[in-house]
């Protein structure tokens, strides 16, 4: 037994509240998508996130891990949280205001399969969308991963892997649009150069803003910086030197905010050990441990501690 066209139409009419207005595949597995909500959306802060959702009956992109669902499962909405990205530029060299447009931009990588056997549910469906298709967007935009504690003269360092640079793009646009006087560095680590979906945007920004530098890092092919991970960038002193080259005092806790997004292994958030009950850093060493060893302090929203290392958790 399968669903009828009428059942699917009724579900979309009831559960979908937005339309896809723009799709641009950087390559087959990397997508920039914009969606417009039916009703005026709430204002939001750069760095925040919302949810995207599609029904299980929607078609999936080819070449993904096979999926087996019951009829009951087909009429369920599969959702996931995504940080809101930004194309940074609006008109000419003007920088985009996050609340200027009536659409939201998302930066998405296709998950074709999972090593643990869990079948990817949402991204194969997102990659099968076309302009004009309907989608569910969570009306609540939330998250503490914002520029709230950054002062005008602070150095700001954005460190990401893959599509983790999405919220950083939004925050970067905000800093440049409002005339931030501190130094700004964004480093993004990917496997191949083709995975740097906003590379041309960042290269253009560097020609316009002398206080900004973008560091593209690759791990499976050599670039002008060699094969470098985010942890290597810090441990070698290279990140510190880039800040000094821009005129900052370096990677110093007193005047630097570091924003982390992407692979949890890169971030390295401490977790409470089941054996000892103590908070322990994960291994291999992540950025949080490296920076806290140099005097930085990570945010702890549960304890209402505001540090100078910031990362997002979607729960």
C-alpha positions in Angstrom: 0.0 0.0 0.0 1.3 3.5 -0.9 0.1 7.0 -0.4 -2.2 8.7 -2.9 -1.5 12.0 -4.5 -4.4 13.5 -2.5 -2.8 12.4 0.8 0.5 14.0 -0.2 -1.1 17.2 -1.3 -3.1 17.5 1.9 0.1 16.9 4.0 2.0 19.6 2.1 -0.9 22.1 2.4 -1.1 21.5 6.2 2.6 21.2 7.2 4.6 23.2 4.6 4.9 26.9 5.1 7.7 28.1 2.8 8.8 28.0 -0.8 12.3 27.4 -2.3 13.3 30.5 -4.2 16.9 29.8 -5.1 19.1 26.7 -5.5 22.7 26.7 -6.4 24.8 23.5 -6.2 28.5 24.3 -5.8 28.9 20.7 -6.7 26.8 17.6 -6.6 27.0 17.3 -2.8 27.1 20.9 -1.8 24.1 23.3 -1.9 23.2 26.9 -1.2 19.4 27.2 -0.8 17.1 30.1 -0.1 13.5 29.8 1.2 10.8 32.3 1.6 8.2 31.8 4.4 4.5 32.3 3.6 4.1 34.7 6.6 6.5 37.5 7.7 9.3 35.9 9.6 10.6 37.0 12.9 13.8 39.1 13.1 16.8 37.2 14.1 20.5 37.6 15.2 23.3 36.6 13.0 24.6 33.1 14.0 21.2 31.7 14.9 19.4 28.7 13.5 16.0 27.2 12.7 14.7 23.9 11.4 14.0 22.6 7.9 11.7 19.7 7.3 10.2 17.5 4.6 7.9 14.6 4.6 9.2 11.1 4.4 7.2 10.5 1.2 9.3 13.1 -0.7 11.7 11.7 -3.3 15.4 11.4 -2.4 18.5 12.2 -4.5 20.0 9.2 -6.3 23.1 7.5 -5.0 22.2 7.6 -1.4 21.9 4.8 1.2 18.7 2.8 0.6 15.7 3.5 2.9 12.8 1.3 3.9 9.8 2.9 5.5 6.3 1.9 6.4 3.2 3.7 5.1 2.8 5.3 8.6 6.4 6.5 8.4 5.7 8.2 5.1 3.4 10.7 6.6 5.9 11.9 9.1 7.9 15.1 8.9 11.7 14.7 9.2 13.3 17.8 10.5 16.8 19.1 11.3 18.3 22.3 12.6 20.4 24.4 10.3 22.3 27.6 11.0 21.2 30.5 8.8 24.0 31.4 6.3 24.6 34.6 4.3 25.8 35.4 0.8 27.3 38.5 2.5 27.0 40.9 -0.5 23.7 42.5 -1.3 24.1 45.0 -4.2 27.5 45.8 -5.6 29.9 46.0 -2.7 27.1 46.6 -0.1 27.0 44.2 2.8 23.8 42.3 3.5 21.8 43.1 6.6 20.5 39.7 8.0 17.0 41.1 8.3 16.9 43.0 5.0 15.6 40.1 2.9 12.4 38.2 3.2 14.2 34.9 2.6 16.6 32.7 4.6 19.8 31.2 3.2 21.1 27.7 4.1 24.4 26.0 3.3 24.0 22.2 3.1 26.1 19.2 2.4 24.6 16.0 1.1 24.9 13.1 3.5 24.7 10.0 1.3 25.2 7.4 4.0 26.2 7.0 7.6 29.0 4.7 8.8 26.8 3.6 11.8 24.0 2.4 9.5 21.5 5.2 10.2 19.9 6.1 6.9 20.2 9.9 6.2 16.7 11.1 6.2 16.6 14.8 5.3 19.6 15.9 3.1 18.9 13.4 0.3 15.4 14.9 0.1 16.7 18.5 0.2 19.0 17.8 -2.7 16.1 16.6 -4.7 14.2 19.9 -4.4 13.6 22.4 -7.3 12.9 26.1 -7.2 9.2 26.5 -6.5 8.9 23.4 -4.3 7.4 23.7 -0.9 9.1 23.0 2.5 8.6 23.2 6.2 10.6 25.9 8.0 10.5 26.3 11.8 9.1 29.6 12.7 11.2 29.9 15.8 14.7 31.2 15.1 16.9 30.6 18.1 20.5 30.1 19.4 23.0 31.7 21.8 25.8 31.6 19.1 25.8 35.3 18.4 28.0 38.4 18.5 26.4 39.6 21.7 29.6 39.8 23.8 31.9 41.1 21.1 33.1 44.7 21.5 33.9 47.0 18.6 37.7 46.7 18.8 37.9 43.0 19.7 39.7 40.6 17.4 37.2 38.0 16.1 38.3 34.5 14.9 35.8 32.2 13.1 37.0 28.6 12.9 34.9 26.0 11.0 34.8 22.8 9.1 32.7 22.4 5.9 29.3 23.9 6.1 30.0 24.9 9.6 31.0 28.3 8.2 27.3 29.1 7.5 26.6 31.0 10.8 30.1 32.6 10.5 29.1 34.1 7.2 26.1 35.8 8.8 28.1 37.1 11.7 30.9 38.3 9.4 28.5 40.2 7.3 27.1 41.9 10.4 30.6 42.9 11.6 31.6 44.4 8.3 28.3 46.1 7.7 28.5 47.9 11.1 32.1 49.0 10.7 33.8 46.6 13.2 37.3 48.1 13.9 38.9 44.9 15.3 40.7 42.4 13.2 38.7 39.5 11.7 40.0 36.1 10.6 37.9 33.2 9.2 39.4 29.8 8.6 37.5 26.9 7.1 38.8 23.4 6.9 37.5 21.1 4.1 38.7 18.0 2.3 39.0 19.6 -1.1 39.2 23.1 -2.4 35.9 22.6 -4.3 34.2 22.2 -0.9 34.8 25.9 -0.1 31.4 27.0 -1.3 31.9 30.7 -0.5 35.5 31.0 -1.4 35.0 33.7 -4.1 33.0 35.8 -1.7 35.7 35.7 0.9 38.4 36.5 -1.6 36.4 39.5 -2.7 36.0 40.7 0.9 39.7 40.6 1.5 40.2 43.1 -1.3 37.7 45.5 0.3 38.4 45.2 4.0 42.0 45.3 5.2 41.1 44.1 8.6 39.7 40.8 7.3 41.6 37.6 6.2 40.2 34.3 5.0 42.2 31.1 5.5 41.1 28.2 3.3 42.4 24.9 4.6 42.3 21.5 2.9 43.1 18.1 4.3 43.1 15.8 1.2 44.9 18.0 -1.3 47.8 20.4 -1.0 47.0 24.1 -1.0 49.2 27.2 -0.7 49.0 26.5 3.1 49.7 22.8 2.7 47.5 20.2 4.3 46.3 21.8 7.5 43.7 21.1 10.2 42.3 23.8 12.4 44.2 22.4 15.4 47.4 22.6 13.4 46.7 26.3 12.5 46.6 27.1 16.2 49.3 24.8 17.5 51.9 26.0 14.9 51.4 29.6 15.8 50.2 30.4 12.3 46.9 31.7 13.4 48.6 34.0 16.0 50.9 35.3 13.3 48.0 36.1 10.9 46.4 38.2 13.6 49.7 40.0 14.2 50.1 40.6 10.4 46.7 42.3 10.5 47.9 44.6 13.3 46.4 42.8 16.3 48.3 41.7 19.4 47.8 38.1 18.5 45.7 35.3 19.8 45.2 36.7 23.2 42.2 36.0 25.6 42.0 39.6 26.7 41.0 40.9 23.2 40.0 37.9 21.1 36.7 36.0 20.6 36.8 32.6 18.9 33.7 31.1 17.3 33.7 27.4 16.5 31.2 25.5 14.3 31.4 22.2 12.4 32.9 18.8 13.3 32.5 18.1 17.0 35.9 16.5 17.0 37.4 19.8 15.9 35.5 21.7 18.6 36.2 19.3 21.4 33.6 20.2 23.9 34.3 18.7 27.4 31.9 16.0 28.6 31.2 14.5 32.0 32.9 11.1 32.4 30.5 8.2 33.4 33.4 6.6 35.3 34.8 9.5 37.3 32.0 12.1 37.2 34.5 14.7 36.2 34.4 16.9 33.1 37.0 15.7 30.6 38.2 16.9 27.2 37.6 14.4 24.3 40.5 12.9 22.4 42.0 13.6 20.0 42.6 17.1 21.2 40.1 19.7 20.1 40.2 23.5 19.8 38.5 24.2 23.1 41.2 22.3 25.1 44.0 24.0 23.1 42.6 27.5 23.7 41.7 26.9 27.3 45.3 25.9 27.9 46.2 29.4 26.7 43.8 31.2 29.0 40.7 31.3 27.0 37.3 30.2 28.5 34.4 28.5 26.8 30.8 29.6 27.2 28.7 27.5 29.5 25.1 28.6 29.0 23.9 26.1 31.7 26.0 27.9 34.3 25.4 31.3 32.6 29.1 31.7 32.0 30.1 33.9 29.1 33.5 33.1 27.9 35.5 34.1 24.8 35.2 30.7 23.1 31.7 30.3 21.5 30.1 27.3 19.9 26.6 26.2 19.0 24.6 23.3 20.3 21.2 22.6 18.7 19.6 21.3 21.9 
